[in-house]
Amino acid sequence: MLTPVGPRTPSPDPAYRVPWHVIRDDSAHPIVVNQSDEGADFVRVFRDDLVARDSTQLWGRVRPGERIELCLCSADLDEVVVTIAWFRERDGQEYVWRFVV
């Protein structure tokens, strides 16, 4: 159902853009870059494939512009799914994003 918006209705906050960019030049070693202007806190990376079920890496704080290489040498690159979870500084909320190579 649509809700009418009046002249005094505050504008909603803009959508939060996922801060990650993945450089896939070498699919076995993708590079994850924090493209945002804010750091990401308590970053965890989960790799799920037939070889390494529930494999987790703790990256901690990832600063703006920081690049981290992920080693997927033993993974089946056609099956692996990488999940990144982090907390945003501004709102303290946890976010999750997934990608494939």
Buried (B, 14 or more C-beta within 10 A) or exposed (E): EEEEEEEEEEEEEEEEEBBBEBEEEEEBBBBBBBEBEEBBBEBBBBBBBEBBEEBEBEBEBBEEEBEBEBEBEEBEEEEBEBBBBBBBEEEEEEBEEEBEB
